[in-house]
Amino acid sequence: MSGTGPVEPGEGTHAWDASGTPGPRTRPRGRLARHYDRHRRTVLTVTAALTLLAGGGYLYADRPRQPPAPPPPYPSQAVDLTYLDAVTGPGKAEAGSFGFAVRLSVRSGPPVTVTRLTQPYAGISMTASPAVPFQTKPRSVRKIMVVLRVTDCEKAPRNPGLPFLDVTLRNARAIEAHSFILGTRYAKDLSLALGVACGNDSG
């Protein structure tokens, strides 16, 4: 036989069918795999949600943090006590006493409560109005009337150089005892009142 063309199969033979070629063996799928196939959508949804949650948690943990608010000032740092003047005319303190007014101002921070108000000298007693304890709000002032009464001239000072008042203050941060020097005008007025009360006795 001569010529060209496809080779014909001989008798008793047949062409190899490519479609009949046995493929690679597949292993039977286990119960877990079958379960995954049935619930694939649910598994993928849960996985995506967990991924999103993890990413959100990372971003939350990595967010810029606001610095904490500074603590309020100590009460002695927020309060001023200023001598105003001696009390004269109507309402003047009785003989042997010295009445005067001071101004307490709270510059900032929370309200401040005055729990104690005294003077340091033996031989002198003191009363104040309003009576302690009293509170003053921030950025406000309160006028306090004070009366000093000489109880013992021998123990009372004649010429106090830097007289002061002892004040115990309380606010949301602390309780402090603080001495407020009221200045030269107060020293002069107090010395004059003590001289009058004790008959200008230098002893």
Salt bridges, closest charged atoms under 4 A:
ASP37 OD2 - ARG29 NH2 2.85
ASP37 OD1 - ARG40 NH2 3.29
ASP80 OD1 - ARG107 NH1 2.80
ASP85 OD1 - ARG185 NH1 4.00
GLU94 OE2 - ARG149 NE 3.27
